Amino acid sequence: MFFPEFTKLDPEAATAFLEEIKKDLAPITVPADKTIVQTTTVPFYEGYQFMALSDTTLPEPNTHYIMYKPGDLTVMNWTNEPLYALNERAPIKLDRKTVVPYAKFFFHYVRGVLGRFLIVEKPEEVEWSPNANDKEKEDVNSRIVPISYKGIGRDNLYTLSAIVVFKNALFRTDIKIAPYEMDVFDPESGEPEHFTIGQMKLTNEELLIEDLNVPIPPPPTDFG
């Protein structure tokens, strides 16, 4: 999972920042004097700040997330489109040290139409339903390992291996990430597949355990 360490702006700086980005943030609006602004950086977007804007006039969840540098603001909307566009514009910096944090960030803030792929690296990262029993928890815990870097495959894509929860099942999967814009031969379709820089694909999925007693997240709202 992705756990950013945010730094909170003081109220005066937060208000000034929100006034500065008001036009670029539209149609989203937040009350400048009632919004907590927190900031951090990520290693794969140089010069950008990753920011959380929490509207305290609303019940939680109440946080919008943005990637920002002066003159360029991207609102996270829980789809891959804003990130893929930013990857080309920034551009994203991908290497052996950044692909793992990028993958963890991506799957935390992108939630597909079919559901959310939740990378789990520690037992405590699995959210259990109250009726989950010790046996299934032990079975899951024994299979959880940290996400790992496997190198660049013969397809010239970065390859990671991860354990993920999807809906109510546990999988092991490879995560393929394009280091630059490229065409890759797809052995399943027999056709070339076009990738933009930073584009991802899950392959070699292996079902480990199904019918887990875990909550299945609903489709995302504006706040995730």
C-alpha positions in Angstrom: 0.0 0.0 0.0 1.0 3.6 -0.3 1.4 5.6 2.9 2.5 9.2 2.2 4.0 11.3 4.9 2.2 14.6 4.6 3.3 18.0 6.0 0.4 20.3 7.0 0.5 23.9 5.8 -0.3 26.6 8.3 -3.7 28.2 7.9 -2.4 31.4 6.3 -0.3 29.5 3.7 -3.1 27.1 3.0 -5.6 29.9 2.4 -3.2 31.7 0.1 -2.5 28.5 -1.9 -6.1 27.7 -2.3 -6.8 31.2 -3.6 -3.9 30.8 -6.1 -5.2 27.5 -7.5 -8.9 28.3 -7.5 -9.3 28.7 -11.3 -7.2 25.6 -12.1 -9.1 23.5 -9.5 -12.5 24.4 -11.0 -15.1 22.9 -11.2 -14.0 21.7 -7.7 -14.5 24.3 -5.0 -13.3 24.2 -1.4 -13.7 26.8 1.3 -10.3 28.4 1.6 -10.7 29.1 5.3 -12.1 25.6 6.2 -9.8 23.4 4.1 -6.7 21.6 5.5 -3.9 21.5 3.0 -1.1 18.9 3.3 1.8 18.3 1.0 4.5 15.7 0.2 6.7 14.7 -2.7 7.0 11.5 -4.7 10.3 10.3 -6.4 8.8 9.8 -9.8 7.5 13.3 -10.5 10.4 15.7 -10.1 9.4 19.3 -9.2 5.8 18.3 -8.3 4.1 18.3 -4.9 1.4 15.7 -4.1 -1.2 17.5 -2.1 -4.3 16.6 0.0 -7.1 19.2 0.3 -9.5 18.2 3.1 -12.8 20.2 3.2 -13.7 20.2 7.0 -17.2 21.4 6.3 -18.0 17.9 4.9 -18.0 14.5 6.7 -15.1 12.1 5.9 -14.1 11.1 3.4 -13.6 14.7 2.4 -10.2 14.9 0.7 -9.3 15.8 -2.9 -5.8 14.9 -4.1 -3.8 16.8 -6.6 -0.4 16.8 -8.2 0.9 20.3 -8.4 3.7 22.5 -9.6 3.3 26.2 -10.6 1.5 26.3 -13.9 0.5 22.6 -13.8 -2.3 21.1 -11.6 -3.7 17.6 -12.0 -6.7 16.4 -10.0 -6.8 12.7 -9.0 -10.2 11.4 -10.0 -9.5 7.7 -9.3 -9.1 6.7 -12.9 -5.8 6.3 -14.8 -6.4 9.1 -17.3 -5.0 12.0 -15.2 -1.9 10.0 -14.3 -1.1 8.8 -17.8 -1.5 12.4 -19.1 0.8 13.6 -16.4 3.3 10.9 -17.1 3.8 12.3 -20.6 3.7 15.9 -19.6 6.0 15.9 -16.5 7.5 13.5 -17.7 7.6 10.7 -15.2 11.0 9.5 -14.0 11.1 5.7 -14.1 14.1 3.6 -13.0 14.8 0.7 -10.7 14.3 2.9 -7.6 11.1 4.6 -8.6 9.0 1.9 -10.3 8.0 0.2 -7.0 6.7 3.4 -5.3 5.1 4.4 -8.6 3.2 1.1 -8.7 2.1 1.4 -5.1 0.9 5.0 -5.7 -0.9 4.1 -8.9 -2.9 1.3 -7.4 -3.8 3.3 -4.4 -5.2 6.2 -6.4 -6.6 4.4 -9.4 -9.7 2.3 -8.9 -11.0 0.5 -12.0 -14.6 0.0 -13.1 -14.4 -3.7 -12.2 -13.0 -2.9 -8.7 -9.9 -2.0 -6.8 -6.6 -3.9 -6.9 -5.1 -3.4 -3.4 -1.4 -4.2 -3.1 -0.8 -5.8 0.3 2.7 -6.2 1.7 1.9 -6.8 5.4 -0.9 -8.8 7.2 -2.2 -5.6 8.8 -2.9 -4.1 5.4 -5.7 -6.5 4.8 -9.1 -5.1 6.0 -11.2 -8.0 7.3 -14.9 -8.2 7.9 -16.0 -8.9 11.5 -17.0 -12.5 10.6 -13.5 -13.4 9.3 -12.0 -16.3 11.2 -8.4 -16.9 12.4 -7.8 -19.8 9.9 -8.4 -17.7 6.8 -6.4 -14.8 8.3 -3.5 -17.2 8.8 -3.8 -18.6 5.3 -3.7 -15.1 3.8 -0.9 -13.9 6.1 1.3 -16.8 5.1 1.1 -15.8 1.4 1.7 -12.1 1.8 5.2 -10.9 0.7 6.5 -7.4 -0.2 6.2 -6.2 -3.8 9.4 -7.1 -5.6 11.4 -5.8 -8.6 12.0 -8.6 -11.1 13.9 -6.5 -13.7 13.2 -5.6 -17.3 11.6 -8.5 -19.2 12.2 -9.6 -22.7 9.3 -7.4 -23.7 11.4 -4.4 -22.5 8.8 -3.6 -19.7 9.7 -3.2 -16.1 8.3 -6.2 -14.2 7.2 -6.3 -10.6 5.7 -9.1 -8.6 3.0 -8.4 -6.0 0.3 -9.9 -3.8 -3.1 -8.1 -4.4 -6.6 -8.3 -3.0 -9.2 -7.9 -5.7 -12.8 -8.0 -4.5 -12.9 -11.0 -2.1 -9.9 -12.9 -3.5 -6.1 -12.9 -3.0 -3.9 -13.0 -6.1 -0.2 -13.1 -7.0 0.4 -11.0 -10.2 3.1 -9.5 -12.3 2.9 -5.8 -12.9 4.3 -4.6 -16.2 5.3 -0.9 -16.6 6.4 0.8 -19.8 9.6 2.8 -19.4 8.8 4.9 -22.4 6.2 5.0 -25.2 6.5 1.7 -27.1 4.8 -1.1 -28.9 4.9 -4.5 -27.3 3.9 -7.8 -29.0 1.0 -9.4 -27.1 1.4 -13.2 -27.3 -2.3 -13.7 -26.4 -3.7 -11.6 -29.2 -0.8 -12.0 -31.6 -0.9 -8.3 -32.2 1.3 -5.4 -31.1 0.0 -3.5 -28.0 0.8 0.2 -27.7 2.0 1.5 -24.3 2.5 5.1 -23.2 5.2 6.0 -20.7 4.3 4.6 -17.3 1.3 2.6 -18.6 0.6 -0.5 -16.6 -0.7 -4.0 -17.2 -1.3 -7.0 -14.9 -0.1 -10.4 -16.2 0.4 -13.9 -15.0 -2.4 -13.6 -12.4 -2.5 -16.6 -10.0 -5.5 -17.0 -7.7 -4.3 -17.9 -4.3 -7.4 -17.8 -2.1 -11.0 -16.9 -2.9 -14.2 -16.2 -1.0 -12.4 -14.1 1.7 -14.4 -12.4 4.4 -13.3 -8.9 3.4 -15.4 -5.8 2.6 -15.7 -5.2 -1.2 -15.2 -1.5 -1.8 -18.0 0.3 -3.7 -17.3 2.3 -6.9 -15.3 5.4 -6.0 -17.0 8.8 -5.3 -15.3 12.2 -5.8 -13.4 11.4 -2.5 -12.4 7.8 -3.3 
